[in-house]
Amino acid sequence: MSEQPEPRAKRGGLFSRRNVVLLSLAGGLVSLLGVTRTWITVPPPSSGVQLGAVSVSGTEAASAVMALTVVGLACAVAATISGPIARYIVAVVQALVGAAIVGFVIPVVADPATAASSKVGKAFGVATVDTSYAVSAWPWVSVAGGVLVLLGAVSLALGSRGWRNGHRYERTSSGRAVVTETTMDDIDRWDAFTEGTDPTDGEDGIRGARFH
């Protein structure tokens, strides 16, 4: 007897696997974009020596943000292959990562002199200089990425209960259990493509996914 596929609305809704994973990945990539850019520019102090301005990147001002971003991206990937219980654990870790990204960026914006002191000290010989510290918009890009990572974690916790675990199979007239087009979701199709198979090929279902 064939197992009925899940309703399409349940699999393709707001909290679908694809939407949640894409939200989490987007957050990680946005944070990564922000942290690799220049956050602080420090003009040289007024002196007789001609010195150039010092540029401080996000990785130099808040090195933890890069590591947290990598963990956030790993959580997004882990969510696609984890079981129901593990997904809640991933959601908790991802939520902490998103909050931590925001938590590490805000102090840099609030006190750029302290964040830039190490590089300023190497360039000018003193940890701080009596000049204006120009903070770019890139730290806020990383903040936005952290918020997206956090929202992805909340979406994962709320929506993953409706996700299917593994493939659903239908039994054909010949008695073989196969994955068919009607029982696939977007993740299933992507898996098929990465394995070098055509998810729409064959009369009985996916080529290479037949089980006797």
N, C-alpha and C positions, 0 to 999 in steps of 0.2 A: 504494500500500500504506500502510495507516495506521500511524503511529508510535505505539508503545505508550506510554501515560502512565507516569510514575514511580510506584513503589509509594507508597501513601498514608502508610505508616509513615515513609518516608524524608523526605517533605515535612512531616510533622506532628510530628516528634520533638522532643526536648529542644532541639536546636540548629537548629530551623526558622527561616526568615527572620523570621516573625512574632515568635517568642519572643525571638530575639536583639535585634531592633529594639525591642521593648517593654521589654526589660531595660535597654537603653541609654537609651531615652527616660525611663524611670522614674528612672534614676540622675541624669540631667540635671535633671529636674523636682524631685526631692528636694533636690538641691544648691541649686537656684534658690530653693526654699522656705526653706531654712535661711539662705542668705546675705542674704536680704532682711529678716530679723528682727533683733531686738536681741540682740547677743551679750554685751555688757558693760554693767553699770550701776555708775556710780561715785558714791557718796554725796558730798555737799559736805564740805569740811574743816570742822573745828570752829573757828568764828570768830564774831565778833559780827555779821557780815554774813549775812543770810539768803539762801542760794543753793539752787537746785534741783539735784537729782541729774542727772548727765549719762548719757545713753543712747547707746551706740555700736553701730551696726548692723554686720552682716557686711560690707557694701560699704565701710564706713569703716575697719573693722579689718583687712580683707584684700581690698582692691579687686580683686586678680588673680583671686580665686575666681569673681567674676561673669563675667569675660571667658572664663575656662576653661570655665565651665558652658555658655556659649553655643557655644563650640567643640565641646564634648561633644555637645550637641544636634545641631549641624550634622553631626557624624560619624555619628550615628544615622540621619539622613536620607540622607546620602551612601551609607551601606551598602546602602540599598534599590535604588540605581540604578547602583552601580559594577560593573565587570567583575571577574573572578576575581583578577587581579593587583592592581587598585586596592583591592579589599576588604582585602587584607593590609596595604597602606599605611595605609588608614583605621584598621585595627585597631591598628597601631603608634601612630599619632597619638592615637587614643582612649585607649590604655593610658597613654601619657604624660600625657594630660589628667587621667585619673582619679587617677594617682599624684601629680600636681602639686596637685590640689585638696586631697588629704589633707595634702600637704607644706606647704601654705600655711596650713591651719587649725590644725594641731597647735601651732605656735609661739605662736599667739594664745592658745590655752588654757593653754599653759605659762607665758606671760609677758603677762598681760592689761594690765599697767601700761604696757609699751612700746607695745602695739597701740593703746591708748587715749590715748597721750600727746598726739597732735596735737589732738584734740577737747577733752581736759581742759585743755590749755594755753590754748585759746581761751576756755573757759568760766571757768576759775579763775585764769588768769594764770601758772600754773606747770605744767610738763609732767607732774609726778607729785604726788600728794597722799598724806599719811599717813592712809590710810583703807583699808578693805577693798574690793576689786574683786570684784563679783559676776558670775560667768560663768554664762550661761544654758545650757540644753541645746541651743540651736539650732546652735552650732558642730558638735556631734556629729551633728546631722542632715545637715549638709553633708559631714561625713566619711563618713557612711553613703552619701550620694549619690555621692561620689567612688569608694567601693568598688564600688558597683553599676556605675558607668561602666567601671571597670577590669574587672569580671567580664564586662560586655557585650563588651569588647574581646577578652578571652580566648575567649569563646563565638563571636565573629565569626571569629577566626582558626582555631578548631577545627572549626566547623560549616559555614562558608560553602562548603567544597568540594562539599557535597552540594546546593547551591542550583542551581535552574535559571536559565539566562540567557534572559530574554525569554519569550514565549509558546510553547507547543507547539500544533501544529495537527494536525487530522485531516482527511482528505480525504473529502468526502461523495459520495453516489452521483452527484451532478451534476458532480463533478470540482472542486468548490471547496474550498480549504483554509480551515478555520475553527477558532476556539478553541471548545472544547466544555466542558461542565460537568465532565467527567471529567478534563480536562487543565488545569484552572485550580487555582491555589492562592489563599490569602486575599489576597495582594497583587494578583493579577490581578483578583479580584472588586472590590477597592477601586478599582483603576484604572478599571474599567468604570463603577462608580457615579459616580465623580468626573467622568467624561466624559458623564454623563447617560444612560447606557444600562443596561438591565436584563440582568445576566449570565446569567439563566435564560430570557430571552425568545427565541423563535424555535426552529424545529424543527432547524435546522442548527447552531446555536451562538449566539454573541453577535452581536446586531444591530450592524452597523457594523464588525465585525472580519473580514469576508469578503474573500478575495483571489482573483482569477481567475487 
